[in-house]
Amino acid sequence: MRVETVASVRYGDAQRFVPVVVGEFSNLVAHYPIFFSKDAQTGSFYCGAMLGIDEGENLFLTEGRTFDAYRPMNLQRGPFYMAGGDIAIDLDHPRVGESGQALFEDDGRPSPYLNSVINLFRDLKPGLDQTKVFVETLLGMKLIEPVDISLAFDDGSKRQLEGLYTINRDRLKKLSDDKVVELFHRGYLQAIYLMIASLKQVPVLAQKKNSRLAG
Amino acid sequence: MPDMIREIVVVGGGTAGWLTAGAIAARHQGRMKSGFKVTLIESPDIKIIGVGEGTWPTLRTTLEKMGVSETDLFRHCDAAFKQGARFARWTTGEEDDGYYHPLMLPQGFHQVNMAPHWLAKDGGRSFCDYVTPQGALCDDGLAPKTITTPEYQAVANYAYHLDAGKFAPFLQKHCTEKLGVHHVLADVAKVNQADNGDITSLTLKQGGELKGDLFVDCTGFSCLLLGKTLGVPFKDCSDVLFCDTALALQIPYATPDDPMASHTISTAHSAGWTWDIGLPTRRGVGYVYSSRYTTEEAATEELLRYIGPQAKGLTPRKIPIRGGYRETCWKNNCVAVGLAAGFLEPLESSAIVLVELSAKLIAEQMPANREVMDIVARRFNEVSQYRWGRIIDFLKLHYVLTKRPEKFWRDNTDPATVPGRLQDLLKLWKHQPPWFLDEFDRLEEVFPAASYQYVLYGMGFRTEVDPNDNEPTEDLAQQQAGENAAMTRKLRAQLPRNRDLLRKIQEYGLQPI
């Protein structure tokens, strides 16, 4: 059994919004806008990086190779996922087959690839829990607000992006000193400012889309 | 200063008592630092009425203003969604006879009156289906929002069905823990008055005295303060609305997946009507009837027959209903809210919304001192009288248009039992359909003009139509009808099933934003 690791539409990399963890924010901010959004099944908030404008569109994907930028952990994990305390593999995932990276060496030890996956989950699993606490804390301080994004492209088409949330900057400014210190010590203040800074990536993303539309 | 109004005493701990205490406390949080105090006193022995499960969309705003979490409401009060009421068998009495009174306004209500256009060419659809998606949503058993819709926000306008027995304790917890309301468990032995009739204090059976500047009578049917102490008479309205008894039952579901409607079902019977309200845990059903037209035995039989085999072995609880209200609700320094102020058969679940409107008025216009209280009282009385009168008119409307043959129903159409204002409206509406530019122009009408449209045209009333008069707004009406049809399709595809959403809310809760 082997796992293909190249970036491809075939392998599920064509997603416009990918769940991310707080620990990745400093890697994400240089390229992707980071927003909060709601899980359609449970209504719970999660953090996500925007990779594209339309459904199923990843503007950073160079087909068959890799990403043009940092690849969010949720895409790096490929067919692997957490099942309780163990790392499991989805055998039906298109990446799993005869070709690609081996999981084990001839002597039965984990391959470098598998080791990289194990290391990934060492960050990703606690990262998901930490991100959940981050979101709950911000919700409790009423620091999250909905945002509507309207885009107009050179070819005349328009897009309305809904269901996105960002940091409520007015409330942030009005926070009491003790809350600010608390956020600082928990590392949340940095995450908050990285999210705010990442908003500048929206016009950049729109420009990438614009170029694509122009052909 | 001696005559500043600072200490509010609410007497009675049912829905009315706690909603009023909560509304006042929430509005006057700031003043509590300087001596403003809200105390609710209730008897440890006298039970609350405990029936009262239908509400209006106003409750969403009322609870939000009080700082209550909607998720908590669902989790602690077995709440369910209510999108309106379906009236079955009120017109002809046949099995296929039924119409919806939904909570959404007709499409484009403020731009064009859809009624004359529907009357001219309805395409076989009911008025409700022509102007709103909500009837179809109720037919499909869908919820009025999704798990990602924030608390209190709606996709389709909604109110709640809830467990009345759990609602009062739920509010009590919130009011005492979050809003600073003081809670006293004691019986009132004596009501003490000043020379001018003002209530000065309550002597408690358990010892001690409770002083107050303003007393809110939420003692229910017994109306201890306004009625028994201040002697305000009760104005009976049984000459208009005949029902005087209710037989109430709670029925468990056979399985947890049994159908649960997201609307109240009101079915007409030989001498009255049954309410049928589905909560996640059980159904609440009751027969509201007139003892002048049937016996308790016959009524019980009709009720059990309506429910079917699930009623086996269940004994209904009999509740006498005295329909009417106090013409003066605020006398001296005492104001009655809830059943103490009046009661009408729950045909349109008006009891709790009246509590909310009264509580809001008292909270927002809390008189600063005893001198100006009489001015606020006068205002309150005038608006209350108006509201009771309008509710009576609107409930009567459901009866007066019937074609059912039984004596109870024939007698209901006798003009001697129909209020003059309603008679005039019906005369007028034969020639011109109601619309929001009608006489329902108060800032906070209990029933807007749209409600009258839904009932009138649901019961087959015909208003004359002049096609020439329709012509100038024809295009706009077509466009609105088209938008309604499109929205109906969209919502029927998008919205979750009622029970599924309620289960998710129990598990995941609704987000605050």
Interface residues (C-beta under 8 A of the other chain):
Chain A: K38 D39 A40 Q41 T42 G43 S44 F45 L139 I144 E145 P146 G163 Y165
Chain B: T146 I147 T148 K504 E507 Y508 G509 L510 Q511 P512 I513
